[in-house]
Amino acid sequence: MNEVARFREAATSLCRLIETADQIQPVEFLRRASGLLAAVYSAAVGLPNPNTDASWEGDDLFRVEDWAAIQSTLQAKLDGIDKYRFVFYPDPEVKDEPIVSSISFGLAEIYVDLKQALARDDSDEALWQTRFYFDHHWGRHLADVLHPIHWAAWDG
């Protein structure tokens, strides 16, 4: 299986899990999500980075209301284990205070970007956009949310 197909398979599986979250117990949902998040991250790291003159073009596949519906469903599912604290900038020279975020917010951000990636074709320009979003948006959300998911699923 090539890198793009591996990414598409992992992203599709994670999106499907998020879409069916209301049918799964919270801890089981988080346990499944942790494995799929790791698979998506690994697959995204393996995506080729095409040498193209492409530039960022905003996707308008999802509206704010669509994102809010996903986030709201996840927030209700994870009631009591949704919020976590983290330091936004990992640079030790930056003096910032921990902020509060939520697993539901991070998963909704990841979900929307993955659905947009899955809707694109496999052209170099589309692949460049997927890498751009991974490098600068949903990859960061994924890295941030995996720690509290692990804690809530196994250590909490």
N, C-alpha and C positions, 0 to 999 in steps of 0.2 A: 504494500500500500504506500502510495507516495505521501509526501508531507501535507499537501493540501487536503487530500482525502482523509488522512488521519485527523487533521484539525476539524474538518467538517463533521466527521463522525463523533468526535468528542464534544464539540459545541452543540450538535443536535441532541445528544444524550443529556447534557446539562440543561438545555432549554426545555426539553421534555419533562425532566424532573421538576423544574421550577413551575411549569404549567400544571403539574399534577400535585403540587405541594399540599393542597387542601385535603388530599386523600391519604396522607402519610402522617404518622405520629411525628412530633417535632424532632425528637432526638434521632429517630431513624432517618428523617429527611436530612438532618445535618450530617449524619454519618455518610449517607450516599453522596451528598453534595461535596463533602471534603474530597472523596476519591475522584469525582468527576471534575472538580475544580483543578486538582493536581494534573489530571489527564489533559484538560484544556490548556493549562499553562505550559505543560511539556510539549504539546503539539504546536502551540503558538511559537514557542522558542525555536522549533524546528522549521517553521515556515521560511521559504526563501525570501530574501529581501531584494525584490527586482530592481534592477538599475533602469529607472525610468524618469522621465521628466514630469511625472504626475505630481499634482499638488492636492492639498486637502480640499475635499468638496464635502460640505455638510450633507448628511443623509436626512431625509425627512420621512422615513418609513414609519416612524412612531411619533405620536403626539404626546404631549405632557400627560394627558388624561390616560393614555395607554400605560405609560411608565407608572403613574400614580396607582392604577388598578393593580399592577403586579406588586408594587411596593406595599400597598395596603393589605393584600392577601397574605404576603409573607410576614408582615408585621403582626397580623392577627394570629398567624400560625405560630410565631415565635414569641408570643407574649411572655414576658418575664425573663427571656434569655436573649432578647434581640439587641440590647444596647451594650456597647463596650467603649473603653477609652483607649486611645493610642496617640502617639506623637506623630504629627503629620510629616515633619521633615526628619529623616534619619541621620542627617549630618550632625555630628556631635558639637560642631561649632555654632550651630543655630540654636539659640536659646528660646525654645517655645514650650508652652504648657500643653499637657495632654488635652485632646478634644474628645467629645463624645460623638460617636457615630452609631450606626446600627447595621446588623447583618442584613436586614431587609433592604436597606438603602444600597449597600454594596452589591447585593445579588441583583437588584433591579437594574442598576447601572450596567453590570456585566451582561445581563439578559438582553437588554435593548441593543447593546453594541454587538453581541453575538448574533442576534436575529438579523441585524442589518448586514453583518458580514456574510451570513448564510444566504441572504437575498441577492448578493452580488454575484457576478459571473467569475470566472477564473482568469480573467485578463491580468496583465501586469499592473495596470492602473488600479483594478479592484483589489488585488493582492497588496499593493502598496498601501491602500487605504486601511485594509485590515491590520497590517503591521503598524501603521501610524497610530491607530486607535489602541492597539495592544501596548505599544511603547509609551504612549502618552496619556492613556485614560483607563481602559478596563483592566489592563495588566496590573496597574497600581491598586485598583479596587480589589482585584483578586488576591494580590499579595497581602493587603491589609486585612481582608475579611477571613482569610484561612486560619489565622491564629485564634480569634475568638470562636470560630466554628469548632475548631479542635477542642478548645477548652470546654465549650458547652456540650459537645457530643461525648467526650470521654473523661475530661477532668472535673467537670462541674458537678 
